[in-house]
Amino acid sequence: MKKTEPVRRFNRWYAEVLGVFDNHAFGTEYSLTQGRILEEISLAPRCTANEISALLHIDRGYLSRLLTDLEKRGLLQRIASSDDRRRKELVLTEQGKRAWQMLDRKSDAFVKQTTAGLSDEDFHRLTDAMKEIMDLLGRDAG
């Protein structure tokens, strides 16, 4: 067995668990990527597409298409920055805030459902293992 196989097997399994390949996250009309974009805009109002692209490691062309779709759905607006009129800041509309809150609730429900059968001890083992993976791979656990 190749040294990479256990990591790749885990990645394939966890991508399935998360529904990465499903275009409808948690049974909604939004993809996981769209949900993450809405989340980041809710956490950092008035961020820019470049900031979202860098943060989520999304190709700028692909991100532009996703943002255009979210804008057409009435979930976000691009407004000119007060500092630099050429710079467009991303802001969730009221509809976008409601969509993000619904996705957030569904995400919490998914985690609760997925971990419902775990004892408190096993739940802590799981979250400790997740933190350990992030620590080992040098990712921010925030």
N, C-alpha and C positions, 0 to 999 in steps of 0.2 A: 504494500500500500504506500502511495506517495505520502510524504510528510504533510502536504497541504490538504489531503482528503478529509480528515476529521473537521477541519475548519470549514471547508466547502460544504460538507454534509450538514453541519450545523446551520450554515448560512441558508442553504436551500430549505431546510426544515423551518427555520424561523421566518423566512420570507413567506412561506405558506401560512404559518400561524398568523402573521400580521396581515395577510391578504394583500401583499405588495403587488401582485399581478392582477388584482381585481380593480376595475376602473370605478368601482362604487364602494368607497370606504364605509364600513359599518352599515351597509344597506342604504346609503344615501346616494345622492346624485353627484357627489364629489369624489375625486380620486384622493389617495393619501397625499400626493404631492400638493394638490390644491388645498387640502386641509392644513398641511404644514405652512403653506404660504399665508393662509388666513391667520394661523396661529402667530406667525412671526410679525405680521402687520399689527395684530392685536397687542403683542408684547412691546413692539417698538413703533408706535404710531408715527407717521411722517417719515418712515424709512424710504429708501429708494430701491428701485429694481436692482441696481448694481450691488447694494448691500444684501438683498435677499439672495441674489445669485451667488455671491461669495459665501454667505452663511450656509446655504443649503447645497452648495456645489452643483448648481443647476446651470446648464448652458444658457447663455443670455438669449439666444434665439428662441429656445424652447420656453424659457420663462416668459418672454414677451408674448408668446401665443397664449400661455396660461393666464397671464394677467389680462390680456384682451378679452378672453372668455369670461373671466370673473367680473370684469368691468361691464361687459354686455349683459351679464346676469343681474347687474345692479348691486354687486357685493362690494365693490371698491371704486374709488375715484383716484385719479391722478391729478394732483393740484400743483401749481407752480409754487416753488419755495419762495418764502419772503426774502431770503438771502440772495438767491440767484434764480431769476425767472426761467432760465433754461433748465433748471433741475426740477424734476417731477417727483413729488413725494406721494407715497401710497397711503391712503386713508380708507378704513372700512366704513361703509355706509351703515345705517341702522340695520338694514337687511343683512349686510355682511357680518355685523356683530352678532345678530341672532343665529346666522348660519354657523359661525365659529362656536358660539355657546352650545348649540345642538351637537356639533361634532365633538366638542370637549366632553359633554355628558356621555355621548355614545362611546367615546374612547375610554372613559372611566368605567363604564358599564362592561366594556369588552375585557378590560383588565380584571375586574371583579369576577366576571364569569369564567375567565380563563384560569384564575387562581383560586376559585371557590373551593375546590377539593383539597387545598393545601392546609395543613395545620399551621398555626402561627410560627412554629419553629421552622417548618419547611418554607413558608413564605419568606422568612428572614434569610434562610439559606439561599433562596432564589435571588433575592435582591442583593445580598452580599456578593453572590457569584456574578451578577450583572455589573455591579460596581467594580469588581475585580477585573472583569473583561475590559471595561472602559479604562481603568487605571493602567492595565498592562499595555493596551493599545494607544495610550496617550490621549484619550478623548476626555473632554470636559463632561463630567457627570451631572452638570447643571440641568 
